[in-house]
């Protein structure tokens, strides 16, 4: 998922219809008769509107002329690649509904509005923060080679470079607008993961501020290390769609918040974890299915082109989800005596996270096995967090954090070099040696350390500035719906 911002070529012009935003104003003013007369300064009031129209006109004119220069096959490939990424983007954005339903369903009724508000609002925050600076930090020009990138504020929508790429016969030539939208959906996913870990006790405003910091700075800087050719990419680190870059970053960020917040009231009694059942497993199940479908935008979309490999990635994604569901169900049945629906849900999600990094570097059998191991891991990880006294209401760290790390390092165990039949093994267990495993482990550790340190600083500063990040005991007992939002999710129903 790499891209780079490029400056549009400069052109000198004397015609208004060919003018850019740089020289357009003076040409526009010169074209107005009698401008030098004092009363004509009133025309200046129309300049902002004229500039807006000029900008739209010149943008569309340049794009239309350049697109018409493409041959039939070039134009078809260009439009197919951009249309596919736009569809994939919609699927990823719709995952916000899945995250909201899973989290709300697995938490208590009195906090449903708060959870839905966080999950809905966080995408608006992520898009805005990523538009202003995050995209530039992630895909801009090099400032500190391999470590830090920047290309100025805001996203440059000029499609000239993408059209020139298509004219040269290349594939995957994406216009900046659709690429930005796709990448911003990933940034929103990282922030949404945090919501599950801090659910039912974090202040809404403080969560909002943290989400802005995460999507504007912490996530983009880390993402550039791989997806913009940074130091991890140079080492040969593989993370096709973000097991570490998106999921583990979100998991580590939320874990720091959960530890600073402490457990919910009543979660631990005499050191033993108490069950706090969710109020609506039907919407939690629906949320899991929405996420599964949305993952077909997340993983196949990360191919960044409509080619022969998109379907391959879709199959590896499906098999891993199936393996995770089966393994988690079997293990939870063995340990608890009956199949646990929450573990089936988390097993599916664990399988999906486990294949996200390697969906382009796994055989079909290897994908199912990676997902199955992820399903086993999530059951163990949920119990381990309870034993450690860490309250994770929906198992978000077990799914995204732990399985994000697993999905990264498994490439170094039985990954293959690409998606072509007969691709050589690059893992320790299939003839590739131990080198790739060490690189994957290093990358997973780097993302963990970076996120824990930066997010601890961010949470501490936000808490110190706003007087803590946790709601009062009375507000938590009453429910965040009333205390934080002044409304209830189910006003016509009494709590049992």
Secondary structure by P-SEA (a helix, b strand, c coil): cbbbbbbcbbbbbcccccccccaaaaaaaaaccccccccccccccaaaaaaaaaaaaaaaaaaaaaaaaccaaaaaaaaaaaaaaaaaaaaaaaaaaaaaaaaaaaccccaaaaaaaaaaaaaaaaaaaaaacccccccccccccccbbbccccccccaaaaaaaaaacccccccaaaaaaaaaaaaaaaaaaaaaaacccccaaaaaaaaaaaaacaaaaaaaccccccccccccccccccccccaaaaaaaaaaaaaaaccccccccccbbbbbccccaaaaaaaaaaaaaaccccccccccccccaaaaaaaaaaaaaaaaaaaaaaaaaaacccccaaaaaaaaaaaaaaaccccccccaaaaaaaaaaaaaaaaaaaaaaaaaccccccccccccaaaaaaaaaccccccccccccccccccccccccaaaaaaaaaaaaaaaaaaaaaaaaaaaaaaaaaccccccaaaaaacccccccccccccccccc
